[in-house]
Amino acid sequence: MCYVSLFEENMTLTDYYKILGLTPDSTVEDIKKAYRVKARQYHPDINHAPDAKDLFIIITEAYDFLISYHEKIKTHEDAYHQAMEDWRKYRQHRSRKRAHAYARAPYSTFKNSNYYRTTRIFDGTTIIYGFIIAVMVIIYTIIGFFYRLKHPIPGLEKPSVFAFIMLLVLGTVFLFVSIAYLRNYIAESKKRKKR
């Protein structure tokens, strides 16, 4: 597919979805996933094709528009037209300018930018794995410490209370972070189901 022919001022919502290989019923998570894949595929530091830079810029523009106006364009046709007008007046040029800068930067710099980091998503499976790992760290820390106290290994000193406390604190912090992400994920899932 040739995206460069779409590299014009008056692109439509359909063009933006098409550029990212998505359909209008795509979720924010779908948009983020698609952008991450396409940005890596077409970043000029990785892809040395002559049109890679233009493709990267247009993909970034499509992502910016769809993420910025995702909720508005789903509500009403008038809201979509207003969003498109606002985009063309105020944000499209800035989006392209930022994309040009990211296209000139090495891919590693782009990947570590705050912009790229906002495309990260935590799906339910990742959050549940994080929760399970946090619980396992806490359980193994407690069991391991008391087991070593009851069954000392000859030639080794007793287990460190400081290390025990630090691992327990680390596991607890990880557990609370996992719970916060899990609650947020559940709330977002409920919102999506209500739509």
GUZAVO-583874 format. One record per residue: chain; residue number from 1; residue in one letter; x, y, z of N, C-alpha, C, O in turn. Coordinates in nm, 3 decimals. Each point is the difference from the previous one (the first is absolute). Layout:
N
{"A" NUM "A" {X Y Z} {X Y Z} {X Y Z} {X Y Z}} ...
END
This chain:
195
{"A" 1 "M" {0.085 -0.119 0.000} {-0.085 0.119 0.000} {0.088 0.124 0.000} {0.099 0.006 0.073}} {"A" 2 "C" {-0.133 0.091 -0.151} {0.079 0.123 -0.010} {-0.062 0.107 0.087} {-0.103 0.057 -0.034}} {"A" 3 "Y" {0.168 -0.029 0.147} {-0.052 0.101 0.091} {0.039 0.140 -0.047} {-0.067 0.098 0.033}} {"A" 4 "V" {0.174 -0.089 -0.110} {0.051 0.131 -0.039} {-0.104 0.077 -0.078} {-0.005 0.123 0.009}} {"A" 5 "S" {-0.077 -0.192 -0.088} {-0.104 0.070 -0.076} {-0.103 0.063 0.094} {-0.072 0.092 -0.038}} {"A" 6 "L" {0.067 -0.142 0.160} {-0.092 0.057 0.099} {0.062 0.118 0.075} {-0.067 0.065 0.080}} {"A" 7 "F" {0.193 -0.038 -0.106} {0.073 0.103 0.074} {-0.042 0.138 -0.051} {0.075 0.068 -0.071}} {"A" 8 "E" {-0.193 -0.029 0.109} {-0.056 0.127 -0.043} {-0.072 0.064 0.117} {-0.014 -0.060 0.106}} {"A" 9 "E" {-0.030 0.182 -0.126} {-0.062 0.076 0.108} {-0.138 -0.055 0.040} {-0.032 -0.003 0.118}} {"A" 10 "N" {-0.047 -0.038 -0.214} {-0.140 -0.034 0.027} {-0.025 -0.149 0.014} {-0.087 -0.055 -0.068}} {"A" 11 "M" {0.161 -0.010 0.154} {-0.025 -0.141 0.022} {-0.126 -0.016 0.085} {-0.036 0.088 0.078}} {"A" 12 "T" {-0.028 -0.200 -0.094} {-0.125 -0.027 0.072} {0.025 -0.100 0.112} {0.108 -0.057 0.012}} {"A" 13 "L" {-0.209 0.039 0.068} {0.006 -0.098 0.107} {0.027 -0.140 -0.057} {0.079 -0.076 0.055}} {"A" 14 "T" {-0.145 0.045 -0.164} {0.020 -0.130 -0.066} {0.145 -0.018 -0.042} {0.056 -0.109 0.014}} {"A" 15 "D" {0.006 0.216 -0.065} {0.141 -0.006 -0.039} {0.088 -0.033 0.121} {0.091 -0.082 -0.009}} {"A" 16 "Y" {-0.119 0.148 0.120} {0.081 -0.021 0.119} {-0.011 -0.144 0.051} {0.100 -0.061 0.037}} {"A" 17 "Y" {-0.220 0.007 -0.036} {-0.017 -0.140 0.041} {0.073 -0.093 -0.097} {0.066 -0.095 0.040}} {"A" 18 "K" {-0.081 0.124 -0.169} {0.061 -0.082 -0.105} {0.152 0.000 0.012} {0.064 -0.104 -0.017}} {"A" 19 "I" {-0.007 0.219 0.047} {0.145 0.014 0.014} {0.053 -0.093 0.109} {0.106 -0.059 -0.015}} {"A" 20 "L" {-0.181 0.048 0.125} {0.044 -0.086 0.110} {-0.051 -0.143 -0.014} {0.028 -0.085 0.085}} {"A" 21 "G" {-0.102 0.058 -0.192} {-0.051 -0.135 -0.022} {-0.111 -0.036 0.096} {-0.013 -0.116 0.042}} {"A" 22 "L" {-0.069 0.215 -0.005} {-0.106 -0.019 0.098} {-0.137 0.024 -0.060} {-0.013 0.047 -0.113}} {"A" 23 "T" {-0.089 -0.079 0.190} {-0.138 0.029 -0.039} {-0.057 0.101 0.098} {0.054 0.017 0.109}} {"A" 24 "P" {-0.163 0.052 -0.146} {-0.057 0.103 0.087} {-0.046 -0.048 0.138} {-0.015 0.081 0.091}} {"A" 25 "D" {-0.006 -0.210 -0.074} {-0.041 -0.048 0.132} {0.119 -0.036 0.088} {-0.018 -0.065 0.104}} {"A" 26 "S" {0.138 0.105 -0.142} {0.121 -0.030 0.077} {0.000 0.073 0.133} {-0.053 0.110 0.013}} {"A" 27 "T" {0.114 -0.173 0.086} {0.011 0.061 0.133} {0.131 0.079 0.009} {0.083 -0.006 -0.090}} {"A" 28 "V" {-0.067 0.080 0.198} {0.123 0.074 0.025} {0.118 -0.098 0.005} {0.107 0.029 -0.052}} {"A" 29 "E" {-0.127 -0.143 0.116} {0.105 -0.101 0.007} {0.039 -0.048 -0.139} {0.119 -0.019 -0.029}} {"A" 30 "D" {-0.218 -0.001 -0.059} {0.028 -0.042 -0.137} {0.083 0.105 -0.073} {0.095 -0.033 -0.072}} {"A" 31 "I" {-0.129 0.159 0.092} {0.071 0.111 -0.065} {0.146 0.003 0.048} {0.092 0.015 -0.081}} {"A" 32 "K" {-0.072 -0.029 0.211} {0.136 0.001 0.056} {0.082 -0.117 -0.053} {0.116 0.016 -0.038}} {"A" 33 "K" {-0.176 -0.135 0.038} {0.072 -0.118 -0.050} {0.039 0.017 -0.146} {0.113 -0.028 -0.039}} {"A" 34 "A" {-0.208 0.074 -0.041} {0.026 0.017 -0.143} {0.111 0.103 -0.023} {0.087 -0.020 -0.084}} {"A" 35 "Y" {-0.090 0.129 0.160} {0.103 0.103 -0.016} {0.138 -0.054 0.036} {0.097 0.026 -0.071}} {"A" 36 "R" {-0.087 -0.099 0.181} {0.130 -0.053 0.042} {0.059 -0.089 -0.109} {0.119 0.008 -0.030}} {"A" 37 "V" {-0.203 -0.092 -0.029} {0.047 -0.091 -0.106} {0.045 0.080 -0.122} {0.109 -0.022 -0.053}} {"A" 38 "K" {-0.194 0.114 0.008} {0.030 0.077 -0.122} {0.118 0.095 0.021} {0.082 0.017 -0.090}} {"A" 39 "A" {-0.073 0.045 0.208} {0.111 0.092 0.026} {0.134 -0.073 -0.006} {0.097 0.051 -0.055}} {"A" 40 "R" {-0.093 -0.170 0.110} {0.123 -0.079 -0.008} {0.027 -0.043 -0.145} {0.114 0.002 -0.046}} {"A" 41 "Q" {-0.218 -0.039 -0.023} {0.015 -0.047 -0.138} {0.052 0.108 -0.093} {0.079 -0.027 -0.090}} {"A" 42 "Y" {-0.125 0.152 0.111} {0.033 0.106 -0.095} {0.096 0.108 0.052} {0.027 0.096 -0.072}} {"A" 43 "H" {0.023 -0.110 0.194} {0.095 0.102 0.047} {0.123 -0.004 -0.091} {0.057 -0.107 -0.024}} {"A" 44 "P" {-0.015 0.223 -0.027} {0.111 0.005 -0.097} {0.132 -0.057 0.052} {0.086 -0.037 -0.080}} {"A" 45 "D" {-0.071 0.029 0.211} {0.122 -0.057 0.056} {0.002 -0.152 -0.020} {0.107 -0.061 -0.002}} {"A" 46 "I" {-0.224 0.000 -0.013} {-0.011 -0.145 -0.020} {-0.031 -0.033 -0.145} {0.059 -0.090 -0.059}} {"A" 47 "N" {-0.152 0.164 0.001} {-0.043 -0.022 -0.138} {0.071 0.102 -0.090} {-0.023 0.120 0.013}} {"A" 48 "H" {0.107 -0.167 -0.103} {0.079 0.090 -0.084} {-0.062 0.023 -0.138} {0.067 0.049 -0.091}} {"A" 49 "A" {-0.194 -0.085 0.077} {-0.069 0.026 -0.128} {-0.012 0.150 -0.021} {-0.009 0.075 0.097}} {"A" 50 "P" {0.009 -0.029 -0.222} {-0.006 0.144 -0.027} {-0.123 0.070 0.059} {0.007 0.117 0.037}} {"A" 51 "D" {-0.119 -0.189 -0.028} {-0.121 0.065 0.049} {-0.027 -0.028 0.149} {-0.107 0.035 0.051}} {"A" 52 "A" {0.202 -0.098 0.019} {-0.021 -0.037 0.140} {-0.028 0.122 0.089} {-0.087 -0.005 0.087}} {"A" 53 "K" {0.161 0.113 -0.109} {-0.019 0.120 0.083} {-0.142 0.055 -0.017} {-0.066 0.031 0.099}} {"A" 54 "D" {0.020 -0.019 -0.222} {-0.136 0.050 -0.025} {-0.105 -0.093 0.062} {-0.099 0.046 0.056}} {"A" 55 "L" {0.122 -0.176 -0.067} {-0.093 -0.097 0.057} {-0.004 0.013 0.152} {-0.107 -0.004 0.060}} {"A" 56 "F" {0.224 0.019 0.001} {0.007 0.016 0.145} {-0.076 0.126 0.044} {-0.073 -0.002 0.098}} {"A" 57 "I" {0.092 0.110 -0.172} {-0.066 0.126 0.035} {-0.151 -0.012 -0.010} {-0.072 0.045 0.089}} {"A" 58 "I" {0.023 -0.106 -0.195} {-0.144 -0.011 -0.019} {-0.061 -0.097 0.101} {-0.113 0.020 0.045}} {"A" 59 "I" {0.186 -0.123 -0.009} {-0.048 -0.094 0.103} {-0.009 0.070 0.134} {-0.096 -0.020 0.075}} {"A" 60 "T" {0.195 0.102 -0.044} {-0.001 0.075 0.126} {-0.115 0.101 0.001} {-0.066 0.018 0.102}} {"A" 61 "E" {0.043 0.048 -0.215} {-0.112 0.093 -0.009} {-0.133 -0.071 0.021} {-0.086 0.049 0.073}} {"A" 62 "A" {0.071 -0.164 -0.136} {-0.125 -0.078 0.016} {-0.020 -0.039 0.146} {-0.111 0.010 0.053}} {"A" 63 "Y" {0.217 -0.053 0.010} {-0.007 -0.038 0.142} {-0.040 0.119 0.086} {-0.089 -0.010 0.084}} {"A" 64 "D" {0.156 0.124 -0.106} {-0.031 0.121 0.077} {-0.147 0.037 -0.012} {-0.066 0.029 0.100}} {"A" 65 "F" {0.014 -0.031 -0.222} {-0.140 0.038 -0.018} {-0.093 -0.098 0.069} {-0.089 0.040 0.075}} {"A" 66 "L" {0.109 -0.168 -0.099} {-0.092 -0.100 0.054} {0.004 -0.005 0.153} {-0.104 -0.017 0.063}} {"A" 67 "I" {0.220 0.033 -0.003} {0.009 0.001 0.146} {-0.062 0.126 0.057} {-0.071 -0.005 0.101}} {"A" 68 "S" {0.098 0.119 -0.163} {-0.051 0.128 0.051} {-0.151 0.011 -0.009} {-0.064 0.056 0.089}} {"A" 69 "Y" {0.007 -0.109 -0.196} {-0.142 0.022 -0.025} {-0.083 -0.129 0.003} {-0.113 -0.002 -0.048}} {"A" 70 "H" {0.167 -0.103 0.104} {-0.067 -0.129 -0.001} {-0.141 0.007 0.058} {-0.094 -0.053 -0.059}} {"A" 71 "E" {0.079 0.117 0.172} {-0.132 0.008 0.064} {-0.095 0.090 -0.078} {-0.118 -0.033 -0.017}} {"A" 72 "K" {0.167 0.146 -0.030} {-0.085 0.095 -0.071} {-0.055 -0.057 -0.130} {-0.118 0.018 -0.032}} {"A" 73 "I" {0.202 -0.087 -0.042} {-0.043 -0.049 -0.131} {-0.098 -0.115 0.012} {-0.065 -0.036 -0.098}} {"A" 74 "K" {0.055 -0.022 0.215} {-0.094 -0.110 0.019} {-0.140 0.049 0.037} {-0.097 -0.075 -0.013}} {"A" 75 "T" {0.086 0.198 0.059} {-0.127 0.047 0.055} {-0.101 0.043 -0.106} {-0.114 -0.047 0.000}} {"A" 76 "H" {0.154 0.138 -0.088} {-0.097 0.058 -0.093} {0.073 0.052 -0.124} {0.118 0.035 0.008}} {"A" 77 "E" {-0.186 -0.031 -0.119} {0.064 0.045 -0.124} {0.045 0.145 0.009} {0.106 0.035 -0.052}} {"A" 78 "D" {-0.183 0.050 0.117} {0.039 0.140 0.016} {0.129 0.010 0.083} {0.088 0.081 -0.029}} {"A" 79 "A" {-0.080 -0.164 0.132} {0.121 -0.001 0.084} {0.121 -0.042 -0.083} {0.109 0.055 0.017}} {"A" 80 "Y" {-0.128 -0.151 -0.106} {0.109 -0.043 -0.087} {0.045 0.115 -0.090} {0.120 0.025 -0.012}} {"A" 81 "H" {-0.215 0.045 -0.051} {0.036 0.111 -0.089} {0.071 0.111 0.075} {0.095 0.060 -0.051}} {"A" 82 "Q" {-0.141 -0.031 0.173} {0.065 0.102 0.083} {0.141 -0.045 0.037} {0.094 0.080 -0.003}} {"A" 83 "A" {-0.079 -0.206 0.038} {0.132 -0.054 0.036} {0.096 0.009 -0.119} {0.116 0.037 0.017}} {"A" 84 "M" {-0.165 -0.070 -0.135} {0.084 0.005 -0.119} {0.040 0.144 -0.032} {0.114 0.027 -0.038}} {"A" 85 "E" {-0.207 0.065 0.054} {0.031 0.141 -0.025} {0.104 0.051 0.099} {0.095 0.067 -0.038}} {"A" 86 "D" {-0.114 -0.098 0.167} {0.097 0.040 0.103} {0.138 -0.060 -0.028} {0.102 0.066 0.015}} {"A" 87 "W" {-0.103 -0.191 -0.056} {0.124 -0.069 -0.031} {0.076 0.071 -0.111} {0.120 0.027 0.012}} {"A" 88 "R" {-0.190 0.003 -0.119} {0.066 0.064 -0.115} {0.049 0.141 0.033} {0.104 0.042 -0.049}} {"A" 89 "K" {-0.179 0.030 0.132} {0.039 0.137 0.034} {0.116 0.005 0.097} {0.093 0.080 -0.017}} {"A" 90 "Y" {-0.097 -0.165 0.120} {0.091 0.020 0.113} {0.105 -0.110 0.021} {0.109 0.029 0.048}} {"A" 91 "R" {-0.139 -0.152 -0.083} {0.088 -0.106 0.047} {0.070 -0.080 -0.110} {0.105 -0.060 0.027}} {"A" 92 "Q" {-0.158 0.057 -0.145} {0.058 -0.085 -0.105} {0.144 0.040 -0.030} {0.088 -0.085 -0.009}} {"A" 93 "H" {-0.064 0.214 -0.006} {0.135 0.047 -0.032} {0.098 -0.036 0.113} {0.111 -0.044 -0.027}} {"A" 94 "R" {-0.154 0.064 0.152} {0.086 -0.034 0.114} {0.030 -0.149 0.005} {0.112 -0.041 0.031}} {"A" 95 "S" {-0.212 -0.038 -0.062} {0.018 -0.146 0.000} {0.105 -0.040 -0.104} {0.088 -0.081 0.029}} {"A" 96 "R" {-0.098 0.136 -0.148} {0.097 -0.032 -0.105} {0.141 0.049 0.036} {0.099 -0.068 -0.027}} {"A" 97 "K" {-0.093 0.185 0.087} {0.131 0.055 0.039} {0.066 -0.090 0.105} {0.120 -0.028 -0.009}} {"A" 98 "R" {-0.197 -0.017 0.108} {0.053 -0.090 0.102} {0.043 -0.133 -0.064} {0.104 -0.055 0.034}} {"A" 99 "A" {-0.186 0.005 -0.125} {0.032 -0.127 -0.068} {0.129 0.013 -0.080} {0.080 -0.094 -0.004}} {"A" 100 "H" {-0.058 0.209 -0.060} {0.126 0.024 -0.073} {0.118 -0.012 0.097} {0.101 -0.063 -0.033}} {"A" 101 "A" {-0.114 0.124 0.151} {0.109 -0.005 0.099} {0.026 -0.144 0.044} {0.116 -0.042 0.011}} {"A" 102 "Y" {-0.222 -0.034 0.015} {0.018 -0.140 0.041} {0.056 -0.084 -0.115} {0.073 -0.096 0.025}} {"A" 103 "A" {-0.105 0.130 -0.147} {0.052 -0.074 -0.116} {0.150 0.023 -0.016} {0.072 -0.090 -0.045}} {"A" 104 "R" {-0.024 0.209 0.081} {0.143 0.031 -0.010} {0.080 -0.064 0.114} {0.120 -0.026 -0.014}} {"A" 105 "A" {-0.187 0.002 0.127} {0.070 -0.057 0.116} {0.023 -0.150 -0.019} {-0.075 -0.066 -0.073}} {"A" 106 "P" {0.177 0.012 0.138} {0.017 -0.146 -0.004} {-0.123 -0.068 0.062} {-0.067 0.056 0.086}} {"A" 107 "Y" {0.040 -0.177 -0.132} {-0.118 -0.071 0.050} {0.007 -0.019 0.152} {-0.102 0.009 0.068}} {"A" 108 "S" {0.221 -0.035 -0.015} {0.013 -0.020 0.145} {-0.039 0.126 0.077} {-0.060 -0.009 0.107}} {"A" 109 "T" {0.092 0.126 -0.160} {-0.039 0.126 0.064} {-0.151 0.018 -0.007} {-0.063 0.036 0.099}} {"A" 110 "F" {0.006 -0.062 -0.216} {-0.145 0.008 -0.017} {-0.071 -0.096 0.095} {-0.098 0.037 0.065}} {"A" 111 "K" {0.148 -0.160 -0.056} {-0.063 -0.103 0.084} {0.003 0.038 0.147} {-0.089 -0.038 0.076}} {"A" 112 "N" {0.192 0.114 -0.035} {0.010 0.042 0.140} {-0.066 0.135 0.028} {0.005 0.050 0.112}} {"A" 113 "S" {-0.067 0.008 -0.214} {-0.064 0.130 0.019} {-0.131 -0.015 0.079} {-0.062 -0.106 0.000}} {"A" 114 "N" {0.023 0.214 0.065} {-0.128 -0.001 0.074} {-0.116 -0.026 -0.095} {-0.097 -0.065 0.037}} {"A" 115 "Y" {0.107 0.116 -0.158} {-0.106 -0.019 -0.099} {-0.023 -0.148 -0.027} {-0.114 -0.047 0.003}} {"A" 116 "Y" {0.220 -0.026 -0.030} {-0.012 -0.143 -0.030} {-0.047 -0.077 0.123} {-0.078 -0.095 -0.012}} {"A" 117 "R" {0.124 0.136 0.128} {-0.039 -0.069 0.123} {-0.150 0.006 0.024} {-0.057 -0.089 0.062}} {"A" 118 "T" {-0.009 0.195 -0.111} {-0.145 0.010 0.020} {-0.076 -0.103 -0.081} {-0.120 -0.019 0.020}} {"A" 119 "T" {0.188 -0.048 -0.113} {-0.068 -0.102 -0.081} {-0.002 -0.136 0.069} {-0.062 -0.094 -0.048}} {"A" 120 "R" {0.129 0.085 0.161} {0.001 -0.127 0.072} {-0.139 -0.028 0.055} {-0.071 0.090 0.046}} {"A" 121 "I" {0.035 -0.215 -0.052} {-0.128 -0.039 0.057} {0.020 -0.119 0.092} {0.089 -0.083 -0.020}} {"A" 122 "F" {-0.171 0.079 0.120} {0.001 -0.113 0.091} {-0.130 -0.075 -0.020} {-0.108 0.049 0.034}} {"A" 123 "D" {0.120 -0.167 -0.089} {-0.121 -0.079 -0.016} {-0.023 -0.080 0.128} {0.087 -0.004 0.088}} {"A" 124 "G" {-0.201 -0.058 -0.078} {-0.038 -0.073 0.121} {0.099 -0.108 0.036} {0.030 -0.019 0.118}} {"A" 125 "T" {0.021 -0.053 -0.216} {0.094 -0.109 0.027} {0.127 0.051 0.063} {0.049 -0.058 0.097}} {"A" 126 "T" {0.006 0.167 -0.150} {0.122 0.058 0.056} {-0.020 0.043 0.144} {0.087 -0.023 0.084}} {"A" 127 "I" {-0.199 0.084 -0.057} {-0.029 0.048 0.136} {-0.015 -0.118 0.096} {0.051 0.005 0.112}} {"A" 128 "I" {-0.119 -0.109 -0.155} {-0.018 -0.117 0.087} {0.133 -0.069 0.027} {0.027 -0.043 0.112}} {"A" 129 "Y" {0.058 0.033 -0.215} {0.134 -0.056 0.021} {0.078 0.083 0.101} {0.068 -0.055 0.087}} {"A" 130 "G" {-0.076 0.186 -0.098} {0.068 0.088 0.095} {-0.050 -0.022 0.142} {0.079 -0.003 0.094}} {"A" 131 "F" {-0.209 -0.012 -0.080} {-0.061 -0.025 0.130} {0.050 -0.133 0.058} {0.037 -0.006 0.117}} {"A" 132 "I" {-0.035 -0.098 -0.199} {0.044 -0.133 0.044} {0.148 0.004 0.041} {0.038 -0.058 0.102}} {"A" 133 "I" {0.044 0.125 -0.181} {0.142 0.009 0.032} {0.020 0.074 0.132} {0.083 -0.041 0.081}} {"A" 134 "A" {-0.158 0.148 -0.058} {0.012 0.076 0.125} {-0.035 -0.088 0.120} {0.070 0.001 0.101}} {"A" 135 "V" {-0.178 -0.077 -0.113} {-0.041 -0.089 0.109} {0.106 -0.107 0.024} {0.031 -0.033 0.114}} {"A" 136 "M" {0.024 -0.021 -0.223} {0.104 -0.104 0.014} {0.125 0.056 0.067} {0.061 -0.069 0.082}} {"A" 137 "V" {-0.021 0.191 -0.117} {0.117 0.061 0.064} {-0.022 0.012 0.150} {0.089 -0.031 0.079}} {"A" 138 "I" {-0.206 0.077 -0.039} {-0.030 0.016 0.143} {0.000 -0.136 0.069} {0.062 -0.016 0.105}} {"A" 139 "I" {-0.131 -0.082 -0.162} {-0.009 -0.132 0.063} {0.138 -0.066 0.010} {0.036 -0.049 0.107}} {"A" 140 "Y" {0.040 0.049 -0.216} {0.132 -0.064 0.004} {0.097 0.074 0.090} {0.089 -0.062 0.059}} {"A" 141 "T" {-0.104 0.191 -0.047} {0.086 0.076 0.091} {-0.027 -0.042 0.144} {0.094 -0.026 0.076}} {"A" 142 "I" {-0.220 0.018 -0.038} {-0.036 -0.037 0.137} {0.038 -0.146 0.028} {0.065 -0.030 0.100}} {"A" 143 "I" {-0.106 -0.060 -0.189} {0.030 -0.142 0.020} {0.151 -0.024 0.000} {0.052 -0.071 0.087}} {"A" 144 "G" {0.018 0.131 -0.182} {0.145 -0.018 -0.009} {0.073 0.050 0.123} {0.092 -0.066 0.049}} {"A" 145 "F" {-0.132 0.180 0.002} {0.067 0.056 0.117} {-0.018 -0.091 0.121} {0.098 -0.034 0.066}} {"A" 146 "F" {-0.222 -0.006 -0.038} {-0.024 -0.083 0.118} {0.054 -0.142 -0.017} {0.040 -0.063 0.098}} {"A" 147 "Y" {-0.037 0.013 -0.219} {0.058 -0.132 -0.026} {0.150 0.003 0.029} {0.054 -0.093 0.061}} {"A" 148 "R" {0.012 0.200 -0.105} {0.145 0.013 0.025} {0.030 0.018 0.148} {0.105 -0.043 0.048}} {"A" 149 "L" {-0.196 0.108 0.025} {0.021 0.014 0.144} {-0.009 -0.136 0.069} {0.080 -0.029 0.089}} {"A" 150 "K" {-0.176 -0.054 -0.128} {-0.019 -0.131 0.062} {0.102 -0.103 -0.050} {0.037 -0.092 0.073}} {"A" 151 "H" {0.007 0.106 -0.196} {0.092 -0.095 -0.061} {0.123 0.073 -0.054} {0.016 0.015 -0.121}} {"A" 152 "P" {0.071 0.030 0.212} {0.119 0.073 -0.047} {0.092 -0.090 -0.083} {0.010 -0.120 0.024}} {"A" 153 "I" {0.054 0.181 -0.119} {0.095 -0.072 -0.085} {0.137 0.013 0.066} {0.047 0.111 0.026}} {"A" 154 "P" {0.018 -0.224 0.000} {0.132 0.006 0.065} {0.099 0.083 -0.083} {0.011 -0.015 -0.122}} {"A" 155 "G" {0.058 0.101 0.190} {0.101 0.083 -0.066} {-0.054 0.133 -0.051} {0.078 0.088 -0.038}} {"A" 156 "L" {-0.209 -0.072 0.037} {-0.060 0.128 -0.043} {-0.064 0.068 0.121} {-0.052 -0.065 0.090}} {"A" 157 "E" {0.059 0.197 -0.092} {-0.060 0.073 0.112} {-0.152 -0.001 -0.011} {-0.057 -0.041 -0.101}} {"A" 158 "K" {-0.007 0.085 0.207} {-0.146 0.006 0.002} {-0.049 0.095 -0.109} {0.073 0.089 -0.043}} {"A" 159 "P" {-0.196 -0.108 -0.001} {-0.052 0.090 -0.104} {-0.009 0.144 0.052} {-0.028 0.024 0.117}} {"A" 160 "S" {0.053 0.067 -0.207} {0.001 0.142 0.034} {-0.141 0.053 0.021} {-0.087 -0.016 -0.085}} {"A" 161 "V" {0.065 0.078 0.200} {-0.130 0.060 0.029} {-0.023 0.119 -0.095} {-0.113 0.024 -0.043}} {"A" 162 "F" {0.219 0.049 0.013} {-0.011 0.114 -0.091} {-0.045 -0.045 -0.139} {-0.090 0.060 -0.059}} {"A" 163 "A" {0.152 -0.166 0.008} {-0.038 -0.052 -0.133} {-0.145 -0.049 0.002} {-0.074 0.019 -0.096}} {"A" 164 "F" {0.036 -0.085 0.207} {-0.138 -0.048 0.015} {-0.099 0.116 -0.007} {-0.100 -0.006 -0.072}} {"A" 165 "I" {0.128 0.112 0.147} {-0.090 0.117 0.002} {-0.004 0.067 -0.137} {-0.107 0.038 -0.048}} {"A" 166 "M" {0.222 -0.024 -0.016} {0.004 0.065 -0.132} {-0.079 -0.079 -0.104} {-0.075 0.058 -0.079}} {"A" 167 "L" {0.090 -0.190 0.079} {-0.075 -0.083 -0.095} {-0.149 0.004 0.029} {-0.083 0.001 -0.092}} {"A" 168 "L" {0.049 0.002 0.220} {-0.141 0.009 0.039} {-0.061 0.133 -0.043} {-0.112 0.004 -0.050}} {"A" 169 "V" {0.186 0.105 0.068} {-0.047 0.133 -0.042} {-0.014 0.004 -0.152} {-0.100 0.049 -0.052}} {"A" 170 "L" {0.199 -0.100 -0.019} {-0.004 -0.002 -0.146} {-0.121 -0.080 -0.051} {-0.071 0.046 -0.089}} {"A" 171 "G" {0.049 -0.164 0.146} {-0.114 -0.081 -0.039} {-0.132 0.069 0.029} {-0.093 -0.007 -0.080}} {"A" 172 "T" {0.085 0.074 0.195} {-0.123 0.071 0.039} {-0.027 0.118 -0.093} {-0.114 0.021 -0.040}} {"A" 173 "V" {0.217 0.055 0.007} {-0.017 0.112 -0.093} {-0.047 -0.052 -0.136} {-0.092 0.055 -0.059}} {"A" 174 "F" {0.156 -0.160 0.011} {-0.038 -0.061 -0.127} {-0.145 -0.049 0.004} {-0.073 0.011 -0.098}} {"A" 175 "L" {0.033 -0.067 0.213} {-0.138 -0.048 0.017} {-0.099 0.116 -0.008} {-0.102 -0.010 -0.069}} {"A" 176 "F" {0.131 0.121 0.138} {-0.091 0.115 -0.002} {-0.008 0.063 -0.139} {-0.107 0.042 -0.043}} {"A" 177 "V" {0.219 -0.037 -0.028} {0.000 0.053 -0.137} {-0.085 -0.091 -0.089} {-0.079 0.049 -0.082}} {"A" 178 "S" {0.095 -0.179 0.097} {-0.078 -0.096 -0.079} {-0.148 0.014 0.029} {-0.082 -0.006 -0.092}} {"A" 179 "I" {0.047 0.023 0.218} {-0.142 0.017 0.039} {-0.056 0.128 -0.061} {-0.112 0.002 -0.050}} {"A" 180 "A" {0.191 0.107 0.054} {-0.045 0.127 -0.059} {-0.025 -0.015 -0.150} {-0.103 0.047 -0.050}} {"A" 181 "Y" {0.196 -0.111 -0.022} {-0.018 -0.023 -0.143} {-0.119 -0.091 -0.027} {-0.075 0.022 -0.095}} {"A" 182 "L" {0.057 -0.122 0.179} {-0.111 -0.093 -0.017} {-0.134 0.071 0.018} {-0.093 -0.021 -0.078}} {"A" 183 "R" {0.084 0.105 0.180} {-0.124 0.077 0.023} {-0.028 0.093 -0.117} {-0.114 0.011 -0.044}} {"A" 184 "N" {0.217 0.055 -0.006} {-0.015 0.091 -0.113} {-0.044 -0.077 -0.124} {-0.087 0.045 -0.075}} {"A" 185 "Y" {0.148 -0.161 0.053} {-0.035 -0.082 -0.116} {-0.146 -0.046 0.008} {-0.072 0.002 -0.100}} {"A" 186 "I" {0.028 -0.044 0.218} {-0.139 -0.045 0.018} {-0.096 0.116 -0.024} {-0.104 -0.018 -0.064}} {"A" 187 "A" {0.138 0.137 0.116} {-0.085 0.118 -0.021} {-0.010 0.035 -0.148} {-0.109 0.030 -0.049}} {"A" 188 "E" {0.222 -0.035 -0.022} {-0.001 0.029 -0.143} {-0.081 -0.104 -0.078} {-0.070 0.033 -0.095}} {"A" 189 "S" {0.081 -0.159 0.136} {-0.076 -0.106 -0.066} {-0.150 0.020 0.018} {-0.078 -0.023 -0.093}} {"A" 190 "K" {0.038 0.066 0.212} {-0.142 0.027 0.026} {-0.049 0.115 -0.085} {-0.112 -0.004 -0.052}} {"A" 191 "K" {0.194 0.108 0.038} {-0.038 0.115 -0.084} {-0.021 -0.042 -0.145} {-0.095 0.041 -0.065}} {"A" 192 "R" {0.188 -0.125 0.015} {-0.011 -0.045 -0.138} {-0.125 -0.084 -0.022} {-0.063 0.010 -0.106}} {"A" 193 "K" {0.025 -0.091 0.205} {-0.119 -0.085 -0.013} {-0.127 0.082 -0.001} {-0.099 -0.038 -0.064}} {"A" 194 "K" {0.099 0.151 0.135} {-0.119 0.086 0.006} {-0.025 0.072 -0.131} {-0.114 0.040 -0.028}} {"A" 195 "R" {0.218 -0.023 -0.053} {-0.015 0.074 -0.127} {-0.076 -0.079 -0.101} {-0.022 0.047 -0.112}} 
END
